[in-house]
């Protein structure tokens, strides 16, 4: 079975500082993809970044980077130079080769950026 | 940018009424998902389709919920009769199957339907 765990219900970060949101996963799939989504207070779910299990390098998208540690089964999201607009819920998700199209989501982390 | 379109954005209705939510997936996407999000339960998968065929609807209360894809450009989620406990935000998402070995495509979400059953 696939499982995504986000252990931080809420996080605070000072504006302009970096923050790491934790995500661990459990899967027996030999191949899988890991995703992060942002949900601001307006409610939409926004895709941020993707990491494939076979990728040799950590994914980066602008101020977002993914600290992928395959042996530890962790895929932490790092947001650099936090902005007030980064305040939102963040969800980690996974899909695997044996689960086809289905995605598995964590329970989310609420990030608040303090001015 | 291509987007998943959901209608209506908001719906308020009385208990017992039928509710129909619609979703237009991104052109070319072959999978469609319906999710329900509440504060208590978080994000729950209700049903999903691949190439318009239902693959899994185990998360959906069968007695009152139904999901269909009459064509590739339209997915519907119906609740009949609706109950106050159905109040939630319902998201539709679309995506593609796995690409090359080891490469997976993200789901893209619509803006959701905020449903309130009085």
Interface residues (C-beta under 8 A of the other chain):
Chain A: X31 X32 X33 X35 X37 X43 X44 X45 X46 X47 X50 X52 X53 X54 X55 X91 X93 X95 X97 X100 X101 X102 X103 X105 X107 X108
Chain B: X31 X33 X42 X43 X45 X48 X50 X55 X56 X89 X91 X93 X95 X97 X98 X101 X102 X103 X104 X105 X106 X107 X108 X109 X111 X112 X114
